[in-house]
C-alpha cells in the first residue's frame, strides 16, 4: 500500500475544503494506505473537537464524523507547532490521535508520501 500525506491549511472559514481533506484521508485509510494528516495555519483549529461538531457541508458530511473515523483507524493527525502556539493551542489541548509536529517533519513526510493538499 502507499503512504499518503494530507496537508490542510484552512479552518472554519472554509469548511467544505476542510471536511473534504479529512474525507479523502478517511477514504485512503479505509483502503489500507498509511495516512498522515498535517494541520497548519488555521487548520489547527480542527484540534478543537467542539468546533468540529458543528460543521456539516452541503454533501451532508460532518467534520466530527471524519475526525472520529480517522481516530478509529489510527490515522496520525499532526499539528504545526508554531501555528498552534500562535493560536494558544498546546500539546495538552490535543485530542486522542493528534500530536504537535514541525515543518521539518512535514518535509520528511512529503518526501516519502503521495501528497494531497487542501
C-alpha positions in Angstrom: 0.0 0.0 0.0 1.0 3.6 -0.5 1.8 6.4 2.0 -0.4 9.5 1.8 0.1 12.9 3.4 -2.9 15.1 3.5 -2.0 18.7 4.3 -4.7 21.1 5.4 -4.3 24.8 6.0 -7.9 26.0 6.1 -10.1 26.1 9.2 -13.7 27.0 9.9 -13.6 29.8 7.3 -13.5 27.1 4.5 -15.5 24.2 5.9 -16.0 22.4 2.5 -12.3 22.2 1.8 -11.5 21.2 5.4 -14.1 18.4 5.5 -13.2 17.2 2.1 -9.5 16.9 3.1 -10.5 14.8 6.1 -12.8 12.7 4.0 -10.1 12.0 1.5 -7.8 10.9 4.3 -10.5 8.7 5.7 -11.0 7.0 2.3 -7.3 6.4 1.8 -7.1 4.9 5.3 -10.1 2.8 4.6 -8.3 1.3 1.6 -5.5 0.3 3.8 -3.0 3.0 3.0 -0.7 4.6 5.6 -2.1 8.1 6.1 -1.0 11.1 8.0 -2.9 14.4 8.2 -0.9 17.6 8.8 -2.8 20.6 10.0 -1.2 24.0 9.6 -2.3 27.7 9.7 -6.0 28.0 10.6 -6.5 24.2 10.2 -5.0 23.8 13.7 -8.4 24.9 15.0 -9.7 21.4 14.0 -7.9 20.1 17.1 -10.9 21.6 18.9 -13.4 18.9 18.5 -16.2 21.1 19.9 -15.7 23.3 16.9 -15.7 20.3 14.5 -19.1 19.1 16.0 -21.0 22.0 14.4 -19.6 21.7 10.8 -21.6 20.0 8.1 -21.1 20.7 4.4 -23.7 20.6 1.6 -23.0 16.9 0.8 -24.1 16.1 4.3 -20.6 15.1 5.5 -19.8 16.3 9.0 -16.3 17.2 10.2 -16.6 15.4 13.5 -17.6 12.2 11.7 -14.5 12.4 9.5 -12.2 13.0 12.6 -13.8 10.2 14.6 -13.3 7.8 11.8 -9.7 8.9 11.4 -9.1 8.4 15.1 -10.7 4.9 15.0 -8.4 4.0 12.1 -5.4 5.2 13.9 -4.5 7.9 11.4 -1.9 10.3 12.8 -3.1 13.9 12.8 -0.1 16.2 13.2 -0.5 19.9 14.3 2.0 22.5 13.3 3.8 23.7 16.5 4.2 27.4 15.7 0.7 27.6 14.1 -0.8 26.0 17.2 1.2 28.1 19.7 0.2 31.4 18.0 -3.4 30.3 18.4 -2.9 29.3 22.1 -3.2 25.6 21.4 -0.8 23.3 23.3 0.0 19.6 23.4 -2.2 19.2 26.4 -5.2 20.6 24.4 -5.0 17.9 21.7 -7.4 15.1 21.4 -6.5 11.4 21.0 -4.6 10.7 17.9 -3.3 14.3 17.5 0.3 15.4 18.1 2.4 18.5 17.8 4.8 18.5 14.9 7.2 20.7 12.9 7.8 21.9 9.4 10.9 19.6 9.3 8.6 16.6 9.9 6.2 17.8 7.2 9.0 17.9 4.7 10.2 14.5 5.6 6.7 13.1 5.3 6.2 14.8 1.9 9.5 13.4 0.6 8.2 9.8 1.2 4.5 10.2 0.5 1.9 11.0 -2.1 0.7 14.4 -1.1 -2.9 15.8 -1.1 -3.0 19.5 -0.2 -6.2 21.5 0.5 
